[in-house]
């Protein structure tokens, strides 16, 4: 089975974010640390587990600037066979449809059986790129998938629904799945894996080769820190002092104790 | 949530001077459609087909695309549910458009709709606009608009049979199921202590359990904590777990991603304990302590026991 896993590099989860520049359309990137988008790490893990069960190949697809090479290498070190790096400076500035079209074009010669990606990104969080990519490529899809297994000539997936419900869905291949976080344990790269990753193929494709600039369907006007919806009282001092103040407020102001 | 999306549509319609229509999909949907007949809507389209009895992204996309095209809809508004997340991006793509999902607010600027959504798991807000020609697609986050603000009126139901064939539907949905019995009904708890990633490892859970015991509270957790098995799944609060509204909710080491906030923001009093002063949980908190939970929680237990 040929599996493509689409991954994205995002600022690490504990980043202190600042709004960048006068235009305020993106964050200050200078001193940020980056990592693989967490749901994509689970998509990669699912892909690697499927390959181990069914044999085949795992190809990583990643759109991003030069710094994304690091995340691609880490995916190769975990066991992906090779990678395609769509070189674009600002994946945040194009809308998800334009990005999906680029990804589809980069995959045109690959003919994968299965495309996996995380259900959403930790940065833009549109949660759409996978579903859009399926439609652009004319593939059936399932989103928020917890588990994948072979079923005849196709697959059976376990989808998460709301309020604790799940559903099994059968579908033919080729298909695209967006993977939910947390359904399985993530592996670490081994020393051998890290060594091998250095020699694995990374095909670099400049974004300009994949798409002419087009008018986007949506634009990001500006970004800003959210206004507080509530006036919260923050208690300072040592842990002991703050705790005492909090208990006092809960007893005599909120009267919930 | 569908009523909240309808409330959003009424508000957009009023501000943009556009009439509002409703669409209900499924098989045997007439009663659901009739339930909307007392709202201020031009018309209710009941899109009825036996192939829509069970949800599939192909079926819903084909049926809605036909309505949107024949109707020349300007704006298409959805509730931001898991089901909508599954098909609305596909539907928008089929019409060469992009959905603005997870909308929490709006304004009209020079005759154009500007929609607000969150980035970076709620740490940053963004204003987005539609470009090019309609239709424009948006999905509305739970709680962003109020169903009780719906204007009443009278609406007629028109049943439509979409042109849909079995072979167009490629996925086959099987039975729905639940994995764990809901032994814990968090919805009935008066006080909930909820724990997030900040607790670091399973071995630290007893620290917050002690706090819950001191308060006579139920212990709950955010999604990552339940995913890793540090707490059982039935104690999960958030969009994929339970929705709760206790009189007191203490969020300990929870950053406050929107999926968590939708499950607890109706709580009467919210307390946040987090080391990151920028954590979105502080936006909904009545009281907060910025600090290390491993120091604050024991101090809190002590303060409670002293009283």
Interface residues (C-beta under 8 A of the other chain):
Chain A: X11 X13 X14 X16 X17 X19 X27 X95 X96 X97 X100 X122 X123 X124 X125 X126 X127 X128 X131 X132 X134 X135 X136 X140 X141 X142 X143 X144 X156 X160 X161 X162 X163 X164 X165 X166 X167 X168 X169 X170 X171 X172 X181 X182 X183 X215 X216 X217 X218 X219 X220 X221 X222 X223 X224 X225 X226 X228 X229 X230 X232 X233 X234 X235 X236 X238 X239 X240 X242 X243 X244 X246 X247 X249 X250 X251 X254 X256 X257
Chain B: X57 X58 X81 X82 X83 X85 X86 X87 X89 X90 X92 X93 X94 X96 X97 X98 X99 X100 X101 X102 X114 X117 X118 X119 X120 X121 X122 X123 X124 X125 X126 X127 X128 X129 X130 X131 X132 X170 X171 X172 X173 X174 X175 X176 X177 X178 X179 X180 X182 X191 X215 X223 X224 X227 X228 X233 X234 X239 X240 X241 X242 X247 X248 X268 X269 X270 X271 X272 X276 X277 X278 X280 X282 X283 X284 X285 X286 X287 X288 X289 X290 X291 X292 X295 X296 X298 X299 X300 X302 X303 X304 X307
